[in-house]
């Protein structure tokens, strides 16, 4: 991969990692479900100019309801209810081994021993993190974050049937699905007064958060990621996603002063080790040994 493409991959993961700090800042003035809805209202605007991907409408709705509605209807409230941003950025990556599990059940894909080992290590990391509940970290926040990861994983499985399409156009058109369900959830759980207050009183920080989440995290991020996937094998591009939680924890520490106890660091390390086991290619000597 050329150096400029490596730089693009690192830039995308930095944008997605800092995304968790932006969510936390936005939640200071905008209710979580409303913030998620506004994100996709803005992200869907380019659908006026981009052709709809050749994906059946029913599948697009199913993907949008899981990959976007389910994921963020759980994640944003989780961060409002006691899930620190840096910890969320790592825990959410459990979607990788949950995707393996759901693909095995729904598609009959048999996981490889290395994938099972990585999933086991990552699951141990989640249990380690769960043992540190207390203070700024709540069990409901952890539970909602895992539910967000599960919804993301289901969306990943549904994406398998979408075929090879332009990633940016797909993300834009999928963004048409979430606004109405998320606004309905916001109305039901947060109430009309909170919606009015959130829209009228969001200020520069709230508005900037919406724009960052919609333009940078969604459009720029997925647009560049799609470009990389079109020009390089998925096995080359995918491992860069391991940088997302690293940027997430670093930015949360630098901007918000989030701290991590030794046990949390150990849990996060186990999750990253499990994900690396799943995502990173085998070393050359291991491939030769397997071939022999």
N, C-alpha and C positions, 0 to 999 in steps of 0.2 A: 504494500500500500504506500503511495507517495506521501511524503512528509506533510504536504498541504491537506491531504485527506485525513491523516492521523490528527492534525490540528483541528479539523472540522469535527471529528468524532469526539475529541476531548472537549471542544466547545459545547457540543450538544449535551454531553453528560454534565458539564458545569451548569448549563442552563437548567437542566432537569433537577440537579442537586440543589441549587439555590431556590428552586421552586417551593421547597418546604418552608424556608424562611419567609418567602413572600406570602404563602398561605397564612402563616401565623400572624404576619403584620396585617393582612387584609381582614382577618377575623377580629381584629381590634375594633373595627367599626361596622362590619357587615356580617349579618348572621350567616352561618356556614352553608346552609342549603341555598340561600339567596346568592351567596358568593359563587357557588358552583353553577347556578343557573345563568348568572350574568357572564361568567366565563364563556359559556358555550353560545350565548347570544352573539357575542362579539366574534368568536371563532367561526361561526357559521356564515358570516357576512360574505366571504369570498365565494360562496356557492352561487352567487349571482353571476360570477365570471368563469367558474370552472365547470367543465362537463361532468355529469354524474357518472361515477364508475359503473362498469358493467357488472353489477352485483344485484341479485334479486332483492326487491324492497323488503321482503319479510326477513331475509338474512341481515340486511343493514339495520333494521329495527332491533333485531335480536342482539346484534353486536353493540349497537349504541346503548341499549338498555343495560348491558352487562359491563362493557368496557368503559363506558362513560357514566351513565346514571348510577349503576350499582357501586362502581368503584368510588366515585366522589361523594355520593350520598352517604357513604360510610366514612370515608377518609376525613372530609372536612369537619363533621361533627366530632370524630375521634380526636382531632387536634384541638377542638374547642373544649373537650371534656377530659383533658389530661394526658394526651399523647404528645410528648416533646418532639419538635421537628426533626432533630437529628436521629432520634430513636425511630421515628416514623419512617424516615428515608431508608433505614436498614430493614426494619420489620416488613415493610411493604414488598421488599424483594422476595419474600417467601412465595410470591406468585410464581416464581420459576419452578419450584418443586411441586407446587399445587397444580400447575399446568401439566406436569408429567403425570400426576395422579389422575386428573380429569381426562386427559387424552387416553390413558390406559382404559378407563371405564367407558368413555363415550366412543372412542375410535378404535379400540382394541390394540393400541400401540403398546408393545411390550417394552417396559423400561429396561435399559441396560444396567448391568451390575454397578457400573460407575455412577449412573444417575441415582440409583437407589441408595448407594453409599453417601452421595452428596446430599440427598434429601434427608437422610437420617441425621447427618451432622448438622444441617440447617435447622431441623426440627428440635434437636438438642439445644441449639442456640436460642430458639424461641422459648423453650422451657426455662432456660437460664435467665433470660430477660424477664419472663413472667414472675420469677421468684423475687424480683427487685421492686415489685409494686409498692408504692408508698410515696408520700410527698407530692412531687409534681407529676407523678406517673400513676395512672389509675387503671384498674382492671377493665373498666368499660372502654377506656381509650384503647387499650391493647386489643380487646375483643373486636371492636369496630374496625381497627386497622387490619386485623386478620381477615375479617369479613370483606373488607375492601380488596385485599390481596386475592381472596377466593373469587370475587366477582371479576377481577382483572383476568384471573386464570381462565375462567369460563369464557370470557370474551376472546382470549387467545385461541382457545380451541375452536370457537365459532369462526375466527378469522381464517383458520386453515381452509375453510370452504369458499373463501372469497376469491381465490385465485390470485394471479399476479396482476395487480393494478397499481396505479400511481398512488403512493402512500399519502401525499399531501392532499390530493383530491378526495381520497377516501376519508381522511380525518375531517376534512371540511364538511363533507356531506353527512358523515356520522354525527357531526356537531349539531345538525338540525334535529336530532332525536331528543337530546336531553332537556332543552329549555322548558317545555310544557310540563313533563313529569316532575322536574326539579322545582319549578314554580309552584306546582300543586302540593308537593311535599313541604315546601317552605310555608305555604299558606296554612297547611294543616298542622304543622308542628311549631312553626315560629310565629304565625299570626300576621294579620294584615298590618297592625301598628308597627311591628318590627320590620316588615318589608318597607313600609313608607319611610321609617326612620333610617333604615339601612341605605336606601337610595338617596334620600335628601341629605343625609349627614355623613356620607362616606369620606368626604374630604379628598385631599390629594393622595394620601396613602392608600385609601380604599380603591380609588379610581386607578391608581398606578398598579395596584395588585391585580385588578381585573384585566388590565391591558397586558401586564406581564404574563399572566396565566394563559390568556387567549392568544396573544400575538407571538410571544417568545416560546413559552413552554409547549404550546399546541402547534401553531403554524410553522414557525421557524424550526423548532425542534424536530417535528415529524417530517417537515420538508427536507431538511438536511439528512436526517436518518434514512429517509427513502432514497435520496440521491446516493448515499453510501451503499445501500443494499443493492441498488441497480448496477453499481460499478464494481462491487467486490462480493465474494462469497459471504453468506450469512455467518459461516463459522469464523470468518475474519472480523466481521463487524460486531457481532453479538457480545463477545467478551468485553468490549468497551463499556457496556452497561454496568459492569461491576464498579465503575468509577462513580456512578450516580450516588450511592450511599456514602462514599468517601467525601465527595463534594458536599453532600447534605450535612454530614456531621461536622465537617470543618467550617462551613459557612454558618451553621447554627451556633457553634462555639464562638466564632469571631464576631458575629452580629448580635446574637441574643444572649451570649454568655452561658449557653447550655453546658452543664458539666456531666460527666459520666463516671459512675462508680466502677471500681475494678470488676465487679461481677457483671455489670452491663457491658463493659468493654469486652469481657470474655464471651458473653452471649453474642454480641455483634460480630466478634471475630469468628465465632463458630458459623454464623450465618454466611458470612463472606467466604469462609473456607468451603462450606457446602456448595455455595453458588459457583465458586471457582472450579470445584471438582466437576460440577455439571457442565459448565460453559466452556472452560478452557480446553484447547486441543491437547491430546496426549503428546508428551515429549517423544522425540524421534526414537530414543532407545526403547521406550515402552511399545511403540508401534512395531519395531523390529522383533521384539520379544513375543508380542502377540502373533505376528506373522509366522514366526518359527514354531 
